[in-house]
Amino acid sequence: METVKSHVVHGGTLRYLKHDSATTGTPMTLSVFVPAGEGPFPVLIWLSGLTCTEDNFTTKAGAYKAAAEHGVIIVAPDTSPRGDGVADDAAYDLGQGAGFYVDATQAPWAPHFRMESYVTGELIELIDAQFPTTKTRSIFGHSMGGHGALTLALRHPELFTSVSAFAPISSPTRCPWGEKAFTAYLGEDRTQWAKHDAALLIEGGAAQGADGKRVFDDILVDQGDADAFLTDQLKPELLTAAAQKAGQGLTLRMQPGYDHSYFFMASFVDDHVAFHAKRLKA
């Protein structure tokens, strides 16, 4: 990976990186914060929401003080493949900047839009190979990235120690953002959509191991009650209902007055870093 620029922050090093991805067939960008010291350190992967790049979280979330204190690497990849030869759409909620963390099966998206494989395969392998990691990791995200964090953790529980989310798209099969993206990327077959719906995955027992026990002791979700997307797009009550039905631990914190912005995330990101650090170091 090529280092584009680097900064010292809270005693650690923040790098902006770029590499040619074999998974997406495009250049991919990301940021990586490594605390001071030799390590090794556990890894916390952040997934951002619609229209975002790796820079939104990196510059706005204010997560690195907590990451330094807890001794955690934070990795923030871009939200989709990009470039002149990559399919796109004029709308903000489809195409570049809106990868939805799935592997597209439909034209014209399938050749490059393979964000599930990128995050759960190539990205993890690169980070473990090039940074001093313990080869253990957790995942969290916001909005579309909250959907991504939840579904990737539920679909690949062997890869992640814990999962949390800010204002996630809780059930994309039952909201306009998800219906639009899944139709484009996955086609008309809703049985394929269900494989990428956090509420339906939890309800179906995806968070239970072969021994019937919970893979994740708890899932932390923060949601602002003044979020303009709460009722039509996010629907956290569907997550709660699914967790209750499946016997899955899930803590939903409704935060009074908070909206969908990074001001909301910056207010509670320390709690999420601590939530994951406790489990990564258990």
PEQUI-V435298 format. One record per pair of residues at least 6 apart in sequence whose C-alpha atoms are under 7 Angstrom apart, sorted by the first residue. I is the first residue (numbers start at 1). J is the second residue. If there is no record, write none. Layout:
I:J
I:J
//
This chain:
1:17
1:18
1:19
2:17
2:18
2:19
3:15
3:16
3:17
3:18
4:16
4:17
4:18
5:15
5:16
6:13
6:14
6:15
6:16
7:13
7:14
7:15
8:14
10:64
10:65
10:68
11:35
11:36
12:33
12:34
12:35
12:36
12:68
13:33
13:34
13:35
14:31
14:32
14:33
14:34
15:31
15:32
15:33
16:30
16:31
16:32
17:29
17:30
17:31
18:27
18:28
18:29
18:30
19:27
19:28
19:29
20:26
20:27
20:28
21:27
21:28
23:114
23:117
23:118
23:122
24:81
24:112
24:113
24:114
25:112
26:81
26:82
28:78
28:81
29:54
29:77
29:78
30:54
30:76
30:77
30:78
31:54
31:58
31:75
31:76
31:77
32:74
32:75
32:76
33:73
33:74
33:75
34:73
35:68
35:71
35:72
35:73
39:132
39:133
40:132
40:133
40:134
41:71
41:72
41:73
41:132
41:133
41:134
42:72
42:73
42:133
42:134
42:135
42:136
42:137
42:280
43:72
43:73
43:74
43:133
43:136
43:137
43:138
44:72
44:73
44:74
44:75
44:137
44:138
44:139
45:74
45:75
45:76
45:138
45:139
45:140
46:75
46:76
46:139
46:140
46:141
47:76
47:77
47:140
47:141
47:142
47:145
47:146
47:148
47:149
48:57
48:79
48:141
48:142
48:144
48:145
49:142
49:143
49:144
49:145
50:93
50:97
50:98
50:144
51:92
51:97
51:98
52:79
52:97
53:78
53:79
53:97
54:76
54:77
54:78
60:262
61:262
61:265
61:266
62:266
63:269
63:270
66:270
66:273
67:73
67:273
70:277
79:97
79:98
79:99
80:96
80:97
80:98
80:99
80:113
80:115
81:96
81:112
81:113
82:96
86:112
87:95
87:108
87:109
88:95
88:96
89:95
93:177
94:181
99:113
99:115
100:144
100:148
101:115
101:116
101:148
102:114
102:115
102:116
103:113
103:114
103:115
103:116
103:117
104:110
104:113
104:114
104:185
104:186
105:185
105:186
106:184
106:185
106:186
106:187
109:185
128:135
136:280
137:160
137:161
137:280
138:160
138:161
138:162
138:163
138:276
139:149
139:160
139:162
139:163
139:164
140:146
140:149
140:163
140:164
140:165
141:149
141:165
141:166
142:165
142:166
142:167
142:168
143:166
143:167
143:168
143:169
144:168
144:169
145:168
146:165
146:166
146:167
146:168
146:169
147:168
147:169
147:170
147:198
149:163
149:165
150:163
150:198
151:196
151:197
151:198
153:160
153:163
154:201
154:206
154:207
155:206
157:215
161:279
161:280
162:216
162:276
162:279
163:219
164:219
164:220
164:221
165:220
165:221
165:222
166:221
166:222
166:223
166:265
167:222
167:223
167:234
168:234
169:233
169:234
170:198
170:199
170:234
170:235
170:236
170:238
170:239
171:197
171:198
171:199
171:238
172:178
172:179
172:197
173:179
173:193
173:194
173:197
175:232
175:233
176:233
177:233
182:193
186:192
186:193
194:200
195:201
199:238
199:239
199:242
202:242
202:243
202:246
203:242
203:243
203:245
203:246
205:246
207:214
207:215
207:216
208:214
208:215
209:215
214:248
217:249
218:249
218:250
218:251
219:249
219:250
219:251
220:250
220:251
220:252
221:251
221:252
221:253
222:252
222:253
222:254
222:255
223:253
223:254
223:255
224:254
224:255
224:256
224:257
224:258
224:259
224:260
225:254
225:255
225:256
225:257
225:258
225:259
226:257
226:258
226:259
227:258
227:259
227:260
228:259
240:250
243:249
243:250
258:264
//
